[in-house]
Amino acid sequence: MKLFYMPGACSLATHILLFETGDKFEIEKVGRDKRTESGADFLALNPKGYVPALQLDDGEIVTENIAIHSYLADTHPDARLLPPNGTRDRLRALEQMVFISTEIHKSYGPLFSPAFPEDAKKGQHDKLAKSYTLIEKQLADDRPFILGRTFSTADAYLYTISRWATPLKMDLSKFPKLQAYLARIAERSSVKQALAAEGLS
């Protein structure tokens, strides 16, 4: 497998999960100009133009965070990255992943744009705060991970996008459980390996 990534982008979550699987994989950085570090046209590989893109061993390209994360979990069951398909626990895991994707990940998106109006940023921060308030309530029982006792794809995803809070001036100080949780995730070997590989450690 090969992961096409941009340092610190949402593809970091897939990078973390690949280390969690213990499987062999390669990585290739994608530039803002949509060229890969080997000089390939990324748009020819993935017309959507954004990361992550995971190239499977037969050359097929898979995109979209939740699809890739679920695939890695299902093809590496020993890593226990998601509950088994068809269970109530899997349903709740999927619910959590979609919430992270649609309510947190997408809410950060406009803040990356230099054209986003300064007076609109507070509203975006308020929207993120509402979502993080729900996460804070989930963590109130001192569970080590967002789904309970076991690290999952949802943890890799939530950790990755929450790293954007500092550069985008999103204040997380009101969420002590979340801050402790993120610090805990940061100590995982897979996270440290992925950060180092992307030059972010």
For each residue, the residues with C-beta under 8 A, 3 or more apart:
1: 18 23 24 25 26 54 55 56 57
2: 25 26 27 28 54 55
3: 11 14 15 18 25 26 27 28 52 53 54 55
4: 11 27 28 29 30 36 42 45 46 51 52 53 54 55
5: 9 11 12 14 15 27 28 29 30 51 52 198
6: 9 11 29 30 31 51
7: 12 29 198 199 200
8: 12 163 164 198 200
9: 5 6 12 51 52
10: 13 51 52 65 105 157 160 161
11: 3 4 5 6 14 15 51 52
12: 5 7 8 9 15 16 160 163 194 195 198 200
13: 10 16 17 52 65 69 153 156 157 159 160 161
14: 3 5 11 17 18 52 54 65 68 69 72 156
15: 3 5 11 12 18 19 27 194 197 198
16: 12 13 19 20 156 159 160 188 190 191 194
17: 13 14 20 21 69 72 73 81 153 156 190
18: 1 3 14 15 21 23 25 72 194
19: 15 16 22 189 190 193 194
20: 16 17 76 79 81 151 156 190
21: 17 18 72 75 76 79 81
22: 19 76 79
23: 1 18 76
24: 1
25: 1 2 3 18
26: 1 2 3
27: 2 3 4 5 15 197
28: 2 3 4 5 36 37 38 40
29: 4 5 6 7 36 37
30: 4 5 6 34 35 36 37 42 51
31: 6 34 35 36 37
32:
33:
34: 30 31 41 42 43 49
35: 30 31 39 40 41 42
36: 4 28 29 30 31 39 40 41 42 45
37: 28 29 30 31
38: 28
39: 35 36
40: 28 35 36 44 45
41: 34 35 36 44 45
42: 4 30 34 35 36 45 46 49 53
43: 34 46 47 49
44: 40 41 47
45: 4 36 40 41 42 53 55 61
46: 4 42 43 49 50 53 61 63
47: 43 44
48: 53 63
49: 34 42 43 46
50: 46 63
51: 4 5 6 9 10 11 30
52: 3 4 5 9 10 11 13 14 63 65 68
53: 3 4 42 45 46 48 61 62 63
54: 1 2 3 4 14 61 62 63 68 71
55: 1 2 3 4 45 59 60 61 62
56: 1 59 60 61 62
57: 1
58:
59: 55 56
60: 55 56
61: 45 46 53 54 55 56
62: 53 54 55 56 67 68 71
63: 46 48 50 52 53 54 67 68
64: 67 68
65: 10 13 14 52 68 69 97 101 105 157
66: 69 70 94 97 98 101
67: 62 63 64 70 71
68: 14 52 54 62 63 64 65 71 72
69: 13 14 17 65 66 72 73 81 82 97 153 156 157
70: 66 67 73 74 82 94 153
71: 54 62 67 68 74 75
72: 14 17 18 21 68 69 75 76 79 81 153
73: 17 69 70 76 77 79 81 82 152 153
74: 70 71 77 82 85
75: 21 71 72
76: 20 21 22 23 72 73 79 81
77: 73 74 80 84
78:
79: 20 21 22 72 73 76
80: 77 150 151
81: 17 20 21 69 72 73 76 151 152 153
82: 69 70 73 74 90 93 152 153
83: 87 89 90 92 93 147
84: 77 87 89 90
85: 74 90
86: 90
87: 83 84 90 91
88: 91 92
89: 83 84 92 93 147
90: 82 83 84 85 86 87 93 94
91: 87 88 94 95
92: 83 88 89 95 96 147
93: 82 83 89 90 96 97 147 152 153 154
94: 66 70 90 91 97 98
95: 91 92 98 99
96: 92 93 99 100 146 147 154
97: 65 66 69 93 94 100 101 153 154 157
98: 66 94 95 101 102
99: 95 96 102 103 104 131 134
100: 96 97 103 104 105 154 157 158 161
101: 65 66 97 98 104 105 106 157
102: 98 99 105 106
103: 99 100 106 107 131
104: 99 100 101 107 108 128 131 132 158 161 162
105: 10 65 100 101 102 108 109 157 161
106: 101 102 103 109
107: 103 104 110 124 127 128 131
108: 104 105 111 112 128 161 164 168 170
109: 105 106 112 113
110: 107 113 116 120 124
111: 108 116 121 124 164 168 170
112: 108 109 116 168
113: 109 110 116
114:
115:
116: 110 111 112 113 120 121 124
117: 120 121
118: 121
119: 122
120: 110 116 117 123 124
121: 111 116 117 118 124 125 169
122: 119 125 126
123: 120 126 127
124: 107 110 111 116 120 121 127 128
125: 121 122 128 129 169 170 171
126: 122 123 129 130
127: 107 123 124 130 131
128: 104 107 108 124 125 131 132 170
129: 125 126 132 133 174
130: 126 127 133 134
131: 99 103 104 107 127 128 134 135
132: 104 128 129 135 136 172 175 178
133: 129 130 136 137 175
134: 99 130 131 137 138
135: 131 132 138 139 146 158 175 178
136: 132 133 139 140 175 176 177 178
137: 133 134 140
138: 134 135 141 143 146
139: 135 136 142 143 146 177 178 180 181
140: 136 137 177
141: 138
142: 139 177
143: 138 139 146 147 148 149
144: 149 181 184
145: 148 149 150 151 152 154 155 181
146: 96 135 138 139 143 152 154 155 158 181
147: 83 89 92 93 96 143 150 152 154 155
148: 143 145
149: 143 144 145
150: 80 145 147
151: 20 80 81 145 155 156 185 188
152: 73 81 82 93 145 146 147 155 156
153: 13 17 69 70 72 73 81 82 93 97 156 157
154: 93 96 97 100 145 146 147 157 158
155: 145 146 147 151 152 158 159 185
156: 13 14 16 17 20 69 151 152 153 159 160 185 190 191
157: 10 13 65 69 97 100 101 105 153 154 160 161
158: 100 104 135 146 154 155 161 162
159: 13 16 155 156 162 163 182 185 186 191
160: 10 12 13 16 156 157 163
161: 10 13 100 104 105 108 157 158 164
162: 104 158 159 165 172 178 182
163: 8 12 159 160 166
164: 8 108 111 161 167 168 170
165: 162 168 170 171 172
166: 163 169 170
167: 164
168: 108 111 112 164 165
169: 121 125 166
170: 108 111 125 128 164 165 166
171: 125 165 174
172: 132 162 165 175 178 179 182
173: 179
174: 129 171
175: 132 133 135 136 172 178 179
176: 136 179 180
177: 136 139 140 142 180 181
178: 132 135 136 139 162 172 175 181 182
179: 172 173 175 176 182 183
180: 139 176 177 183 184
181: 139 144 145 146 177 178 184 185
182: 159 162 172 178 179 185 186
183: 179 180 186 187
184: 144 180 181 187
185: 151 155 156 159 181 182 188 191
186: 159 182 183 191 192
187: 183 184 191 192
188: 16 151 185 191 192
189: 19 192 193
190: 16 17 19 20 156 193 194
191: 16 156 159 185 186 187 188 194 195
192: 186 187 188 189 195 196 201
193: 19 189 190 196 197
194: 12 15 16 18 19 190 191 197 198
195: 12 191 192 198 200 201
196: 192 193 199 200 201
197: 15 27 193 194
198: 5 7 8 12 15 194 195
199: 7 196
200: 7 8 12 195 196
201: 192 195 196
